[in-house]
Amino acid sequence: MGRGKIVIRRIDNTTSRQVTFSKRRSGLLKKAKELAILCDAEVGLIIFSSTGKLYEFTSTSMKSVIERYNKSREENHQLHNQVSDVKFWQREAAILRQQLHNLQENHRQLMGEELYGLSVKDLQNLENQLEMSLQGVRMKKGNLIHQENVELYKKVNLIHQENMEMYKKVYGTRDVIAVTENTQNPYGFSIGDDSCVPIHLQLSQPEHQIHEIPTSETRSR
């Protein structure tokens, strides 16, 4: 009659637990030694009893086995991290490819292509996107035109001031005509009340003095 199956759980009786530990420890150490000899394996076995007593077996040296164990764990950890990194970037690449596909499809639809599969709601959303984009373009264009007008206004005022300085140097400050009301310059920009409009002068040719040429009758007199 064979032995009954033993339930693997903690033995409550202290004496029986100690006897079982002694037997199984001896059997485990024997199996470790046989494994090292028969299979040419590097084996390291460490056992601590419930009282803290150490039992060990090693086919070479415990230090060598532990160093090899730590090195192997580190390599496995790095390999695991590399595999995890590869999987992570593969997922990221798949997400980016999907986003690129969606953007390309949306671009074609905004250009009026591939609209056959869209519902009325989808077409309405597409129309709203186009309207918002058009408003943004108009606003950007208006801002650029306004900025160009401001820069042009500054240039016109600068030219105006240079003309006034030149006029003062030629004719003196007394002859500068002050403008008390807003004046529109030729370019359509408003010039302030304290601005002066330069007078564009044109030098006239000097008049030739007419000398009366005496006739022969006059000379005879």
C-alpha positions in Angstrom: 0.0 0.0 0.0 1.5 3.3 -1.1 2.0 6.4 1.0 -0.9 8.9 1.1 -0.6 12.3 -0.4 0.8 14.8 2.0 -0.9 18.2 2.2 1.7 20.9 1.7 1.2 23.3 4.6 3.0 24.5 7.7 3.5 21.7 10.3 2.1 22.9 13.6 3.9 20.4 15.8 7.3 21.8 16.6 9.0 18.4 16.9 7.5 17.0 13.7 8.4 20.3 11.9 12.1 20.0 13.0 12.3 16.4 11.9 10.8 17.1 8.5 13.2 20.1 8.0 16.2 17.9 8.8 15.2 15.2 6.4 14.2 17.4 3.5 17.3 19.6 4.0 19.6 16.6 3.7 17.6 15.5 0.6 17.8 18.9 -1.0 21.5 19.2 -0.4 22.0 15.7 -1.9 20.0 16.6 -5.0 21.9 19.8 -5.5 25.2 18.0 -5.3 24.1 15.3 -7.7 22.8 18.0 -10.2 26.2 19.7 -10.1 28.1 16.5 -10.7 25.8 14.8 -13.3 25.0 17.9 -15.4 28.2 19.9 -14.9 26.1 22.8 -13.6 27.2 25.6 -11.3 24.9 25.2 -8.3 24.6 27.4 -5.2 22.1 26.5 -2.4 21.4 28.6 0.7 19.0 27.5 3.4 18.0 29.3 6.6 16.2 27.4 9.3 13.3 28.9 11.3 15.9 29.5 14.1 18.1 31.4 11.7 20.8 28.7 11.2 22.5 28.8 7.8 23.0 25.7 5.6 24.6 26.1 2.2 26.1 24.1 -0.7 28.0 25.4 -3.8 29.7 23.5 -6.6 32.4 26.2 -6.9 32.2 29.1 -4.5 29.3 31.0 -3.1 30.8 34.4 -4.0 31.2 33.3 -7.6 27.7 32.0 -7.8 26.2 35.1 -6.3 28.2 37.4 -8.6 27.1 35.4 -11.6 23.5 35.5 -10.4 23.5 39.3 -10.0 25.1 39.8 -13.4 22.5 37.5 -15.0 19.7 39.4 -13.3 21.1 42.7 -14.5 21.4 41.5 -18.1 17.9 40.1 -18.0 16.6 43.4 -16.6 18.3 45.4 -19.4 16.9 43.0 -22.0 13.5 43.3 -20.5 13.8 47.1 -20.6 14.9 47.0 -24.2 12.0 44.8 -25.2 9.7 47.2 -23.3 11.2 50.2 -25.1 10.8 48.5 -28.5 7.1 47.7 -27.7 6.6 51.3 -26.5 8.0 52.9 -29.6 6.1 50.4 -31.8 2.9 51.6 -30.2 3.9 55.2 -30.5 4.7 54.7 -34.2 1.3 53.0 -34.8 -0.5 55.9 -33.1 1.5 58.5 -35.2 0.7 56.6 -38.4 -3.0 56.6 -37.5 -2.9 60.3 -36.8 -1.1 61.0 -40.1 -3.7 59.0 -41.9 -6.5 60.9 -40.3 -4.8 64.3 -41.1 -4.3 63.3 -44.7 -7.9 62.1 -45.0 -9.2 65.4 -43.4 -7.0 67.4 -45.8 -8.4 65.6 -48.8 -11.9 66.3 -47.6 -11.2 70.0 -47.0 -10.0 70.1 -50.6 -13.3 68.6 -51.7 -12.1 65.1 -52.4 -13.4 61.7 -51.1 -16.7 63.2 -49.8 -18.9 60.3 -51.0 -18.8 58.4 -47.7 -19.7 61.5 -45.5 -23.1 62.0 -43.9 -25.0 65.3 -43.8 -23.7 66.0 -40.3 -20.1 65.3 -41.4 -20.5 67.6 -44.4 -21.9 70.3 -42.1 -18.9 69.9 -39.7 -16.5 70.1 -42.7 -18.3 73.3 -43.8 -17.9 74.8 -40.3 -14.2 74.0 -40.4 -13.8 75.7 -43.7 -15.7 78.8 -42.5 -13.5 79.0 -39.3 -10.4 78.7 -41.4 -11.6 81.4 -43.8 -12.3 83.7 -40.9 -8.8 83.1 -39.5 -7.3 83.9 -42.9 -9.3 87.1 -43.2 -8.3 88.2 -39.7 -4.6 87.5 -40.5 -4.8 89.4 -43.7 -6.5 92.4 -42.0 -3.8 92.5 -39.4 -1.0 92.4 -42.0 -2.7 95.3 -44.0 -3.1 97.3 -40.8 0.6 96.8 -39.9 1.6 97.8 -43.4 -0.5 100.9 -43.2 1.1 101.9 -39.9 4.6 101.4 -41.3 3.7 103.4 -44.4 2.3 106.2 -42.3 5.5 106.4 -40.3 7.6 106.6 -43.5 5.3 109.4 -44.9 5.7 111.3 -41.6 9.4 110.9 -41.7 9.6 112.2 -45.3 7.4 115.1 -44.2 9.7 116.0 -41.3 12.7 115.8 -43.6 11.0 118.2 -46.1 10.3 120.6 -43.3 13.9 120.6 -42.0 15.1 121.2 -45.6 12.6 124.1 -45.9 13.7 125.7 -42.7 17.4 125.5 -43.8 16.6 127.2 -47.1 14.0 129.8 -46.1 14.2 130.1 -42.4 11.8 129.2 -39.6 9.7 132.4 -40.1 8.4 131.3 -43.5 7.2 127.9 -42.3 3.4 127.8 -42.6 1.8 126.0 -39.6 -1.3 124.0 -40.3 -3.9 124.3 -37.6 -6.5 121.9 -39.0 -6.1 118.3 -40.0 -4.7 118.1 -43.5 -4.8 115.1 -45.8 -1.5 114.5 -47.5 -1.3 113.1 -51.0 -1.0 109.6 -49.7 -4.3 109.7 -47.8 -2.7 109.6 -44.3 -3.9 112.1 -41.6 -1.3 114.6 -40.5 -1.7 116.0 -37.0 -2.6 119.6 -36.0 0.9 120.4 -35.0 2.4 119.3 -38.3 3.6 121.7 -41.0 3.1 121.2 -44.7 6.2 121.9 -46.7 5.8 124.4 -49.5 7.1 122.9 -52.7 9.0 125.7 -54.3 10.1 126.1 -57.9 12.8 128.6 -58.7 11.8 130.8 -61.6 14.2 131.8 -64.2 15.6 135.4 -63.8 14.0 137.9 -66.0 16.3 139.3 -68.7 16.5 143.1 -68.8 15.3 144.4 -72.1 17.6 146.9 -73.7 16.3 149.1 -76.5 18.4 148.7 -79.5 18.8 152.2 -81.2 17.7 152.3 -84.7 19.7 154.0 -87.4 17.4 157.0 -87.2 18.1 157.3 -83.5 21.8 157.0 -84.0 21.8 159.8 -86.6 20.2 162.1 -84.0 
